Amino acid sequence: MTLLAFLDYAGVAVFAATGALAASRKQLDLIGFLFFAAVTGIGGGTLRDLVLGRTPVFWVVNPTYILVCVGIAALVYLTAHLMESRYRLLIWLDAIGLSAYCVMGAAKGLAASGSPTVAIVTGTLTATFGGVLRDILAGEPSVLLRPEVYVSCALAGACVFTAAHAIGLPLLIASAAGVLTAFAIRSGALIFGWTFPRYRARPGRPPEDVM
């Protein structure tokens, strides 16, 4: 198995686990676990392939990805009750999945287009879209609306991987640099609450000043 294939399966498996954990928090049945795991696990990669015009999408070409989601969902269904702090586990698994998938998405975007810009966009989309879908379906606050940085972590990881690839570093080193960058930033956000300055609305101008 190649490094990129490993990152692909790892990203799907970890995101599927976060989807199944979200289902456990909502006390759903096994079918609910399977649905959440599949949507979260393959959601980002599906959007990436559609954006790149790669159809059929990856899990149709290789249904093993669906089987990975099914296996992870069944495992979490049987063991979720053993985990005392499922939400904490969910956000840390999400950080791992985000780190792996931003590099995988960037690599696929680069291979399909040859454009560093496209690679960075597809890396960011691949790493974040599944988590967004999971939170919407679970009716929980979206990761996009949390105060600490999230999308920026995937963006940074994709940028580092793309830059390292552009200067000719070996795939292993470029991938490791991208994964570690994304995970380090996301870890800092979770531990220390790193944020960017937020927009602050200003009072509107009086009507007489507009006329």
MILO-615416 format. One record per residue: y, x, z of N, C-alpha, C in turn. Coordinates in steps of 0.1 Angstrom, whole numbers, plus 2048, in hexadecimal, padded with zeros to 3 digits. Example, Ala and Ser with C-alpha at 12.3 -4.5 7.8 and 13.67 -1.06 7.14 Angstrom:
7C788484E7D387B84E7DF88484E/7EA8808477F588984780088184F/
//
This chain:
7F480880080080080080C809800/8168067F782280E7F682B80A802/83581380483F81080F84680380D/84B8018018537F47FF84A7E8800/83D7E97FC8347DE7FE8327DB80D/8317E681582F7E582383B7DE82A/8477E28268547DC82B8547CD827/84F7CA81B8507BC8168477B381F/83A7B88218317B082A8367B0838/83B7BB83D8407BB84B84C7B284D/8557B18438607A884485C79A844/85379683B84D78983B847785848/83E78E84D83778B85984078A865/84A79286685279287285B785872/86178286686977686586076A867/85476A86284B75E86484975C873/84776787A84676688985276088F/85E76388B86A75D89086A74E88D/86674B88186673C87E85C735887/85073B88984673589284B7348A0/85273E8A585773D8B28627328B4/86A7308A98737258A986C7188AA/8617178A385970B8A48537098B2/84F7148B884A7128C685570D8D0/8617128CD86C70D8D686F6FE8D4/86C6F98C886D6EB8C68616E38C9/8566EA8CD8496E48D18446DB8C5/8436E28B983D6DB8AE82E6DD8AD/8286D68A481A6D78A28176E3898/80A6E58968066F188E80C6F0880/80D6E587A8136E486C8226E886D/8296E48788376E887A8386F787B/82E6FD88282E70C88382D712875/82370D86D82171286082D711857/83470585884070385084B70D853/84E70E860859716865856725861/84972986384573786084773A851/84373184984373383A852733835/85A72983A86872983586F735839/86D73984687574584B86F752845/86275384385C75F83E85F76282F/85F75782786175A81986F755813/87774F81C88374981888D753811/88F75E81889876881389376F806/8867728068817787F988176E7EE/87F7617F18807577E688E7577E0/8987567E88A67567E48A97637DB/8A476E7E08A677B7D98A177A7CB/8947757CA88E7757BD89576B7B3/8997607B98A17567B18AE75C7AC/8B57637B48C176A7B08BF7747A5/8B477B7A68B178679D8AA780790/8A77737908A176D784892771783/88C77578F87E77978F87576D792/87076678886875B78A85B75D782/85075878884E75179585275B7A0/8567557AB85B75D7B784F7647BD/85176E7C68477777CA83B7717D1/83D7667D88317617DF8297587D6/82E7547CB82674D7C081D7577B9/8237637B681C76D7AF8117737B8/8147747C580B77A7CF80A7717DB/8017677DB80075D7E77FC7637F4/7F97707F47F677780180277580B/80E77580681977380F818766816/81475C81081274F816807750821/7FC75781E7F27588287F6760834/7FF76A83280577183D80D768846/81575F84081C75584881374C84F/8087488497FF73F84F7F874585B/7F47528597ED7598647F775B870/80375F86D80D76287881075587F/81174A87881473D87E809739887/7FC73A8837F173788B7F073F898/7F374C8967F37558A27FE7528AC/80A74F8A781474B8B181173E8B7/80B7348AF8087278B57FE7298C1/7F57328C07EB7348CB7F173D8D6/7FB7458D47FF74E8DE80E74C8E3/8157438DD8237428E182573E8EF/81C7378F581D73390381C73F90D/81774A90881675691082375E911/82D75B90883976290884475B910/84876191B85275B92485F75991E/864763916872761911870762901/86D7568FC86B7558EE8777578E5/8837538EA88F7558E38937648E2/89176B8ED8947798EC88B7808E2/87E77D8E38757838D987977F8CB/87D7738C988176E8BB88C7768B6/8967798BE8A27808B889F78F8B6/8967948BE8927A28BB8897A48AF/88079A8AE87879A8A1880798895/88A78F89789378D88C89B79A888/89E7A28928A57AE88F89C7B8887/88F7B888B8867C18848847BC876/8827AF8748817A986688D7AC85E/8987AA8638A57AC85C8A67BB857/8A27C48608A37D285D8997D6851/88D7D08528837D38478877CD83A/88B7C083B88E7B882F89B7BC828/8A57C182F8B17C58288AE7D181E/8A57DA8228A17E581A8997E080E/88F7D88128867D380788E7CB7FD/8977C280189F7BB7F88A87C37EF/8AE7CE7F58B67D77EE8AE7DF7E3/8A27E37E78997EA7DE8957E27D2/8927D57D488F7CC7C989B7C97C0/8A67C87C78B27C57BF8B67D17B6/8B47DD7BC8B77E97B48AD7EB7A9/8A07E87AB8967E97A18997DF795/89D7D379989F7C978F8AC7CB787/8B67D078D8C37D07868C97DE784/8C57E878C8CA7F578C8D87F6791/8DD7EB7978EB7EB79C8EB7EC7AB/8F27F67B18F37F77BF8F97EA7C6/9037E47BF9097D87C48FF7CD7C6/8F87CB7BB8ED7C07BB8E37C37C6/8DF7D07C88D67D47D28DB7D07E0/8E77D37E38ED7D07F08ED7C17F2/8F17B97E88F17AB7EA8E37A57EC/8DA7A97E48CC7A47E58C67A97F3/8C97B57F78C47B98048C97B180F/8D67AD80F8DC7A58198D7797819/8D679180D8D078380C8C2783811/8BA78C80D8AC78C8108AA78D81F/8B27948268B17978348B678B83D/8BF7838388C677A8408C276B83D/8BE7688318BD75A82D8B2753834/8A675A83689B75383E89F74F84C/8A77588538AB7558608B5749861/8BD7498568C773E8568BF730854/8B573084B8AD7248498A6720855/8A072A85C8997278698A2720873/8AE7258758B771F87F8BC71187B/8BE70F86E8C27028698B76F886C/8AB6FC8688A06F286A89D6F0878/89F6FA88189C6F888F8A76F1896/8B26EF8908BE6E98968C46F28A1/8C36FF89F8C87098A98D570F8A3/8DD7158AB8E971B8A68E572689C/8EB7268918E87308868EB73E88B/8E37488868E67568898F475A883/8F875387990475687291075287B/90E74988491974488D91974A89B/90F75389D90F75A8AA91A7658A9/9207688B592C7718B59287808B1/91C7858B59197938B29157948A3/9177A089E9157A388F9067A088C/90479B8808F779787A8F679B86C/8FD7948638FD7978559017A5852/90B7AA85A9107B88589057C285A/8FB7BF8638F07C98658E87CA858/8E57BF8528DD7BF8468E57C683B/8F27C383A8FB7C98308FB7D8832/8FC7DD83E8FD7EB8418F07F283D/8E47EC8418D77F183D8D57F282E/8D97E88278D87E88198E17F3812/8ED7F48188F67FE8128F180C815/8EC80F8218E781C8248DB81F81B/8D18168198C68188108CB81B802/8D48137FD8D88147EF8DF8217ED/8E88257F78EF8327F68E583E7F6/8DB83D7FF8D28488008C98497F4/8C683E7EE8BE83E7E18C78447D6/8D48417D68DD8457CB8DE8547CB/8DE85B7D78E08697D88D28717D7/8C88697D48BB86F7D18B28727DC/8B486C7E88AB86E7F389E8677F0/89386D7F68858677F48858587F9/87D8507F387C8427F787A840806/87184880C86E84781A87A849822/88185481F88D85782789884C825/89A8488198A483E8168A183181D/89482D81D890821823892822832/88D82D83888E82F84689D82E84B/8A68348438B48348468BA826846/8B681E83C8BB81183B8B6808847/8A980984A8A28018548A8805862/8A98118658AF8168728BD812873/8C58138698D380F8698D580086D/8CD7F88668CE7E98698CA7E6877/8BE7EC87B8B97E98888C27EE893/8C87FA8918D080089B8DD7F789E/8E37F28938EF7EA8948EB7DD89A/8E07D78968DC7CA89B8D87CB8AA/8D27D68AE8CE7D88BC8DB7DA8C4/8E57E18BF8F17E28C68F87D58C8/8F77CD8BE8FD7BF8BF8F77B78C9/8E97B88CA8E27B08D48E47B58E2/8E47C28E38E57C88F18F37C88F6/8FD7CC8ED90A7CE8F29147C48ED/90F7BA8E59187B08E09227B48D5/91E7BE8CD9287C38C392C7B78BA/9397B78B793F7AC8AF94A7B28A6/94D7AB89C9597AF8949657A6899/9717AA89797C7A189B97B793894/97D78989B97C77B896989776891/98876D88799476788299B75E88D/9A875F88E9AF7578989B974F890/9B87418919C17398899CF73A88F/9D97398869E773988B9ED72C889/9F77288919FE71B890A03719882/A0270D87DA0870A870A1770B870/A1D70D864A2B70D863A316FF864/A3C6FE86AA436F186BA466EB85D/A456DE85CA486D884FA556DC849/A606DD851A6D6E084CA6E6EE846/A656F784AA65704845A5D705838/A556FB835A4E6FB828A566F581D/A5F6EC820A676E5816A716EE810/
//
